[in-house]
């Protein structure tokens, strides 16, 4: 790695800031966020911050994006204050978000007009793992674009899987990943709600489940937060519930487009939609247990 390599991180939120901090340990990092407090935190971490996204992106070898959906992707790159026009030919845009495959072809075509390639690299792992360089990243991009993005991707990922040579391949695999993650969280919430309804100690139940055949990463990761959902302030928000409203919506579109029945995924999506309707959109996704069981029983 070399300090001559510059990455611009646009969005210094729960994932963006730890990723920027991790990158700054070995490469030059420029950062921008619309929230002033996030900029201050970034500056304290040794990241050079700028007043606009365009200023931050000038001269960057790679721009790392964490956007919510295809509309935001288009706006950040090609909107009134879009950064695509200030990038040097040969730069790459690394898309770390899950936006689905639909927005990718138009994005690739528009970036090509500036001599810029898209590296489709949706990631997962959460803020703690982002700061440790322990993310799972799946990549769809040309070999040349992957090489240009490598200094950033290799710093962030402990598992870096090349899915294919074209943007969109990464989004496709991440869609499959999110189907499982969304279902696993919903199933964990139902299981722990059932344990409570049967008069079992939820914490002991969780420990027993983790040790057996029913154990999974999502159960171990979300289980303790599910048990905190009924606390006055709820669990710490590490992954908002409305992210899974978005992601399970992407899963639904993909399965319908493929003519594939996915009744389990559809049922999980409805739980997240109900949670959003009940005011839990900004809560941690572990709060989905409150859709299944609005109140914890006292046995």
C-alpha positions as CSV (number, residue, x, y, z in Angstrom):
1,X,0.0,0.0,0.0
2,X,1.2,3.5,-0.6
3,X,0.3,7.0,0.6
4,X,0.3,8.1,-3.0
5,X,-3.0,6.3,-3.4
6,X,-6.0,8.5,-2.6
7,X,-9.5,7.2,-1.7
8,X,-12.4,9.6,-1.2
9,X,-15.1,8.3,1.1
10,X,-18.5,9.9,0.6
11,X,-20.7,9.4,3.6
12,X,-19.0,9.1,7.0
13,X,-21.8,7.4,8.9
14,X,-21.9,4.2,10.9
15,X,-20.0,2.3,8.2
16,X,-18.3,5.1,6.3
17,X,-16.3,6.5,9.2
18,X,-14.7,3.2,10.4
19,X,-14.0,2.3,6.7
20,X,-12.3,5.7,6.2
21,X,-10.4,5.3,9.4
22,X,-9.2,1.9,8.4
23,X,-8.1,3.1,5.0
24,X,-6.3,6.1,6.5
25,X,-3.9,3.8,8.3
26,X,-2.2,3.1,4.9
27,X,-3.5,5.4,2.2
28,X,-4.5,9.0,1.8
29,X,-8.2,9.5,2.6
30,X,-10.5,12.4,1.7
31,X,-13.9,12.4,3.4
32,X,-17.2,14.2,3.1
33,X,-20.5,14.1,4.9
34,X,-23.4,16.4,5.0
35,X,-23.5,16.1,8.9
36,X,-21.0,18.5,10.6
37,X,-20.5,16.2,13.6
38,X,-19.4,13.3,11.4
39,X,-16.8,15.6,9.7
40,X,-15.4,16.5,13.1
41,X,-15.1,12.9,14.0
42,X,-13.3,12.2,10.8
43,X,-10.9,15.0,11.3
44,X,-10.1,13.7,14.8
45,X,-9.3,10.3,13.1
46,X,-6.8,12.0,10.8
47,X,-9.0,12.2,7.7
48,X,-8.8,15.2,5.4
49,X,-12.4,16.6,5.1
50,X,-13.9,18.9,2.6
51,X,-16.8,21.3,2.3
52,X,-18.4,19.5,-0.7
53,X,-18.4,16.0,-2.2
54,X,-16.9,17.4,-5.4
55,X,-14.0,19.0,-3.6
56,X,-13.3,15.8,-1.8
57,X,-13.4,13.7,-5.0
58,X,-10.9,15.8,-7.0
59,X,-7.7,13.9,-7.7
60,X,-8.9,10.7,-6.1
61,X,-7.8,7.3,-7.5
62,X,-11.0,5.8,-6.1
63,X,-14.3,7.1,-4.7
64,X,-16.0,4.8,-2.2
65,X,-19.8,5.2,-2.0
66,X,-22.2,4.2,0.7
67,X,-25.6,5.2,-0.7
68,X,-29.1,4.0,0.1
69,X,-30.5,3.2,-3.3
70,X,-30.1,3.6,-7.0
71,X,-31.6,7.1,-6.9
72,X,-29.0,8.3,-4.5
73,X,-26.3,6.6,-6.5
74,X,-27.4,8.5,-9.6
75,X,-27.6,11.8,-7.7
76,X,-24.2,11.5,-6.0
77,X,-22.5,10.8,-9.3
78,X,-24.5,12.7,-11.9
79,X,-26.8,15.1,-10.0
80,X,-26.4,18.9,-9.8
81,X,-23.4,18.5,-7.4
82,X,-22.4,15.1,-8.8
83,X,-18.8,14.0,-8.5
84,X,-18.4,12.1,-11.8
85,X,-17.4,15.2,-13.7
86,X,-14.5,16.0,-11.5
87,X,-12.9,12.5,-11.5
88,X,-9.8,11.9,-13.6
89,X,-10.0,9.4,-16.4
90,X,-8.8,6.1,-15.1
91,X,-10.3,6.6,-11.6
92,X,-12.7,4.0,-10.3
93,X,-16.0,4.3,-8.3
94,X,-16.4,1.6,-5.7
95,X,-20.0,1.0,-4.8
96,X,-20.2,-0.6,-1.4
97,X,-23.9,-0.4,-1.0
98,X,-26.7,-2.9,-1.8
99,X,-28.8,-1.2,-4.5
100,X,-29.9,-4.1,-6.7
101,X,-28.9,-4.8,-10.3
102,X,-31.3,-2.4,-12.0
103,X,-29.3,0.8,-11.5
104,X,-26.0,-0.7,-12.6
105,X,-26.1,-0.7,-16.4
106,X,-27.0,3.0,-16.7
107,X,-24.4,4.0,-14.1
108,X,-21.7,2.1,-16.0
109,X,-22.6,3.8,-19.3
110,X,-22.6,7.3,-17.8
111,X,-19.3,6.8,-16.0
112,X,-17.7,5.5,-19.2
113,X,-18.2,8.9,-20.7
114,X,-15.8,10.3,-18.1
115,X,-13.3,7.4,-18.6
116,X,-14.2,6.1,-15.1
117,X,-15.1,2.5,-14.3
118,X,-17.5,1.1,-11.7
119,X,-16.4,-1.5,-9.2
120,X,-19.5,-3.2,-7.9
121,X,-18.4,-4.2,-4.4
122,X,-21.3,-4.5,-1.9
123,X,-20.0,-5.2,1.5
124,X,-21.2,-6.6,4.8
125,X,-20.0,-7.1,8.3
126,X,-21.0,-4.1,10.4
127,X,-19.1,-1.0,11.8
128,X,-16.8,-2.9,14.1
129,X,-15.5,-5.2,11.4
130,X,-15.3,-2.3,9.0
131,X,-12.8,-0.6,11.3
132,X,-10.8,-3.8,11.6
133,X,-10.6,-4.6,7.9
134,X,-12.7,-7.7,8.5
135,X,-15.5,-7.2,5.9
136,X,-17.0,-9.6,3.4
137,X,-16.9,-7.9,0.0
138,X,-18.2,-9.5,-3.2
139,X,-16.9,-7.9,-6.4
140,X,-18.1,-7.6,-10.0
141,X,-15.8,-5.5,-12.2
142,X,-13.3,-5.8,-15.0
143,X,-9.9,-7.1,-14.1
144,X,-8.4,-3.6,-14.8
145,X,-10.9,-1.9,-12.5
146,X,-10.4,-4.5,-9.8
147,X,-6.6,-3.8,-9.9
148,X,-7.2,-0.1,-9.5
149,X,-9.5,-0.6,-6.6
150,X,-7.3,-3.3,-4.9
151,X,-5.5,-1.0,-2.5
152,X,-8.8,0.0,-0.9
153,X,-10.6,-3.3,-1.1
154,X,-7.8,-5.3,0.3
155,X,-7.5,-3.0,3.3
156,X,-11.2,-3.3,4.1
157,X,-11.9,-7.0,3.4
158,X,-10.8,-10.2,5.2
159,X,-12.9,-12.1,2.6
160,X,-12.8,-10.7,-0.9
161,X,-14.7,-12.7,-3.5
162,X,-14.6,-11.9,-7.2
163,X,-18.0,-12.9,-8.5
164,X,-17.6,-11.9,-12.1
165,X,-16.0,-9.5,-14.5
166,X,-18.9,-7.1,-14.9
167,X,-20.6,-4.6,-12.6
168,X,-23.9,-6.1,-11.4
169,X,-22.5,-9.5,-10.5
170,X,-21.6,-8.2,-7.0
171,X,-25.2,-6.9,-6.6
172,X,-26.6,-10.2,-7.7
173,X,-24.7,-12.2,-5.1
174,X,-25.4,-9.6,-2.4
175,X,-29.1,-10.0,-3.1
176,X,-28.8,-13.7,-2.4
177,X,-26.9,-12.9,0.8
178,X,-29.5,-10.4,2.0
179,X,-32.3,-13.0,1.4
180,X,-30.6,-15.2,3.9
181,X,-29.7,-12.5,6.3
182,X,-33.2,-11.0,6.3
183,X,-34.8,-14.4,6.9
184,X,-32.3,-15.4,9.6
185,X,-33.0,-12.2,11.6
186,X,-36.7,-12.7,11.4
187,X,-36.5,-16.3,12.3
188,X,-34.2,-15.6,15.3
189,X,-36.8,-13.0,16.5
190,X,-39.6,-15.5,16.2
191,X,-37.6,-18.2,18.0
192,X,-36.7,-16.0,20.9
193,X,-40.3,-14.7,21.1
194,X,-41.5,-18.3,21.3
195,X,-39.0,-19.0,24.1
196,X,-40.4,-16.1,26.1
197,X,-44.0,-17.3,25.4
198,X,-43.1,-20.8,26.7
199,X,-41.7,-19.3,29.9
200,X,-38.0,-19.9,29.1
201,X,-35.2,-17.6,30.0
202,X,-34.3,-16.0,26.7
203,X,-30.6,-15.5,27.4
204,X,-30.1,-19.1,28.4
205,X,-32.1,-20.2,25.4
206,X,-30.0,-18.1,23.1
207,X,-26.8,-19.6,24.5
208,X,-28.1,-23.1,24.1
209,X,-29.2,-22.5,20.5
210,X,-25.8,-21.0,19.6
211,X,-24.1,-24.2,20.7
212,X,-26.3,-26.5,18.6
213,X,-27.4,-27.2,15.1
214,X,-29.6,-24.1,15.1
215,X,-26.7,-21.8,15.5
216,X,-25.7,-19.2,12.9
217,X,-23.7,-16.0,12.5
218,X,-26.9,-13.9,12.4
219,X,-28.3,-15.6,15.5
220,X,-25.1,-14.9,17.5
221,X,-24.8,-11.4,16.1
222,X,-28.4,-10.3,16.4
223,X,-29.6,-12.5,19.3
224,X,-28.2,-10.4,22.1
225,X,-29.6,-7.2,20.5
226,X,-32.9,-8.9,20.0
227,X,-33.0,-9.4,23.8
228,X,-32.2,-5.7,24.3
229,X,-35.1,-4.6,22.0
230,X,-37.5,-4.2,24.9
231,X,-35.1,-2.0,26.9
232,X,-36.2,1.7,27.2
233,X,-33.8,2.8,24.5
234,X,-33.7,-0.5,22.6
235,X,-30.6,-2.1,21.2
236,X,-27.8,0.1,19.9
237,X,-28.5,0.8,16.3
238,X,-25.9,-1.0,14.2
239,X,-28.2,-1.8,11.3
240,X,-31.5,0.0,10.9
241,X,-34.7,-1.9,10.4
242,X,-35.6,0.0,7.3
243,X,-32.4,-1.2,5.6
244,X,-34.0,-4.6,5.5
245,X,-37.2,-3.1,4.2
246,X,-35.1,-1.9,1.3
247,X,-33.0,-5.0,0.9
248,X,-35.9,-7.5,1.1
249,X,-37.7,-5.3,-1.5
250,X,-34.6,-5.8,-3.7
251,X,-34.9,-9.5,-3.1
252,X,-38.6,-9.5,-4.0
253,X,-37.9,-7.7,-7.2
254,X,-35.2,-10.1,-8.1
255,X,-37.2,-13.3,-7.4
256,X,-40.2,-12.0,-9.4
257,X,-38.0,-11.0,-12.3
258,X,-36.5,-14.5,-12.3
259,X,-40.0,-16.1,-12.0
260,X,-38.9,-17.7,-8.7
261,X,-41.3,-18.3,-5.8
262,X,-39.7,-17.1,-2.5
263,X,-42.5,-17.4,0.1
264,X,-40.1,-17.4,3.1
265,X,-38.4,-14.2,2.0
266,X,-41.7,-12.6,1.2
267,X,-43.0,-13.4,4.8
268,X,-39.8,-11.9,6.3
269,X,-40.2,-8.8,4.2
270,X,-43.7,-8.3,5.6
271,X,-42.3,-8.4,9.2
272,X,-39.9,-5.6,8.3
273,X,-42.6,-3.6,6.6
274,X,-44.9,-4.0,9.6
275,X,-42.0,-2.8,11.9
276,X,-41.5,0.3,9.7
277,X,-45.3,1.0,9.8
278,X,-45.2,0.7,13.6
279,X,-42.5,3.4,13.9
280,X,-39.4,1.1,14.1
281,X,-37.8,2.2,10.9
282,X,-34.8,3.9,12.6
283,X,-34.5,1.2,15.3
284,X,-32.0,-1.6,15.1
285,X,-33.2,-4.4,12.9
286,X,-33.3,-6.7,15.9
287,X,-36.4,-4.7,17.0
288,X,-38.4,-6.9,14.5
289,X,-39.1,-9.1,17.5
290,X,-41.5,-6.4,18.7
291,X,-43.6,-7.0,15.6
292,X,-43.9,-10.7,16.5
293,X,-44.4,-10.0,20.3
294,X,-45.1,-6.3,21.0
295,X,-44.3,-6.7,24.7
296,X,-42.0,-9.0,26.6
297,X,-43.8,-11.4,28.9
298,X,-43.1,-11.5,32.6
299,X,-43.2,-15.1,33.7
